[in-house]
Amino acid sequence: VRHYGRIIFGLFDQLKQMEPGKERDVLTRLTAHQMKRDLMQWGHSANTDEKVADDLARYTDGVIQLDLSTFKFDKIDLREVEKKRKKR
């Protein structure tokens, strides 16, 4: 799970401790989008929305559950991701 990094795991811990509400919803959205970008940047073939939702639920001990029928990921520019990957 190195592709997520320490910062994301810090966010998982923070999300687990937050009370439900608008702040937690915003942080959940930001975290999920970053997780998807991280998966794409590291070249994982399993960079689906379901993978992000499953990992988010797993690493927050089930506290955060993304409803993929209502949660929509922002479009990610693959060219930008490829540029970042080549810099590694």
C-alpha positions as CSV (number, residue, x, y, z in Angstrom):
1,V,0.0,0.0,0.0
2,R,3.0,2.3,-0.4
3,H,1.2,4.0,-3.3
4,Y,-1.1,5.8,-0.8
5,G,1.7,7.1,1.4
6,R,1.8,8.3,5.0
7,I,-0.3,11.3,4.4
8,I,-3.2,9.3,3.2
9,F,-3.0,7.0,6.1
10,G,-3.0,10.0,8.4
11,L,-6.2,11.1,6.7
12,F,-7.7,7.7,7.3
13,D,-7.0,8.0,11.0
14,Q,-8.5,11.5,11.1
15,L,-11.6,10.4,9.2
16,K,-12.1,7.6,11.7
17,Q,-12.2,10.1,14.6
18,M,-14.4,12.7,13.0
19,E,-18.0,13.1,13.7
20,P,-20.4,12.7,10.7
21,G,-21.1,16.0,9.0
22,K,-20.1,18.3,6.3
23,E,-16.4,18.5,7.3
24,R,-16.0,14.8,7.2
25,D,-17.8,14.6,3.9
26,V,-15.5,17.1,2.3
27,L,-12.4,15.4,3.7
28,T,-13.7,12.0,2.5
29,R,-14.2,13.4,-1.0
30,L,-10.7,14.9,-1.1
31,T,-9.1,11.7,0.3
32,A,-10.9,9.5,-2.3
33,H,-9.9,11.7,-5.2
34,Q,-6.3,11.6,-4.0
35,M,-6.4,7.9,-3.6
36,K,-7.6,7.4,-7.2
37,R,-4.8,9.8,-8.5
38,D,-2.2,7.8,-6.4
39,L,-3.4,4.5,-7.9
40,M,-3.2,5.9,-11.4
41,Q,0.2,7.5,-10.9
42,W,1.7,4.3,-9.5
43,G,0.4,2.5,-12.6
44,H,-1.9,0.0,-10.8
45,S,-4.3,-1.6,-13.2
46,A,-6.9,-1.9,-10.5
47,N,-7.5,1.9,-10.3
48,T,-11.3,1.5,-10.4
49,D,-13.7,3.5,-8.3
50,E,-14.6,0.2,-6.5
51,K,-11.0,-0.3,-5.5
52,V,-10.9,3.1,-3.9
53,A,-14.2,2.6,-2.1
54,D,-13.1,-0.8,-0.8
55,D,-9.7,0.5,0.3
56,L,-11.3,3.5,2.0
57,A,-13.7,1.3,3.9
58,R,-10.9,-1.1,4.8
59,Y,-8.4,1.4,6.1
60,T,-11.0,3.4,8.1
61,D,-12.2,0.2,9.7
62,G,-15.6,0.5,8.0
63,V,-16.3,4.0,9.3
64,I,-16.3,5.6,5.8
65,Q,-18.4,3.9,3.2
66,L,-18.6,5.5,-0.3
67,D,-21.9,5.0,-2.0
68,L,-20.8,4.8,-5.7
69,S,-24.3,5.3,-6.9
70,T,-24.2,8.9,-5.6
71,F,-20.4,9.6,-5.3
72,K,-18.8,10.7,-8.5
73,F,-15.1,11.0,-9.0
74,D,-13.7,14.1,-10.8
75,K,-12.3,13.4,-14.2
76,I,-8.5,12.8,-14.0
77,D,-6.3,14.0,-16.8
78,L,-4.2,10.9,-17.8
79,R,-1.6,13.1,-19.5
80,E,-0.9,14.9,-16.2
81,V,-0.6,11.5,-14.4
82,E,1.8,10.2,-17.0
83,K,4.0,13.3,-16.7
84,K,4.3,12.8,-12.9
85,R,5.0,9.1,-13.3
86,K,7.8,9.7,-15.8
87,K,9.4,12.2,-13.3
88,R,9.8,9.3,-10.7
